[in-house]
């Protein structure tokens, strides 16, 4: 049984390069580690921003290729967002509501997360980035590659930042992982409780 963690340390990989669509994310991570004189160790947890993974997996959508539906046009008129963008939000979500008169749009993503704009991230005026199609699968592939090239038995967490419906502050959430349990389970006096673990 793994003993409980009593302390941990964290460091950022800096300076990290600007990724190009389809670029090898693992190669970029390993380059920065080498340049900084660092190395991954067994039981390290590598936390990767979902945006970096979306870029590496080329999850970019050209808004000019999107045909808005009447519902998207209506949502666009209400929120002021481009109709092609609101169509992507509808495509990526299973339900939504508009918080306030003009937004933001809070959507239940098809993967189960409740996110601002269903996790759709603007890319300038002409495009948008979608979340990774299968964050857990992406985390497993990333972990396998990091082990292959770095040699250390690491865990991977895919994290996404998201604003609040009242636009006051933001939080970081876990959307995918490999070798890191997403649940914290506690048992006491015959009672069992499962809680979502923080990233």
Secondary structure, DSSP 8 states (H G I E B T S, - for coil): --------------S-----TT--HHHHHHHHHHHTT----TT-EEEEEHHHHHHHTT-EEEGGG----HHHHHHHHHH---HHHHHHHHHHEEEEEE-SSS--EEEEETTS-EEEGGG-EEETTTEEE---TTHHHHHHHHHHHHHHHH----EEEEEEEEE-TTSS-EEEEEEEEESS-SEEEEEETTEEEEEE---
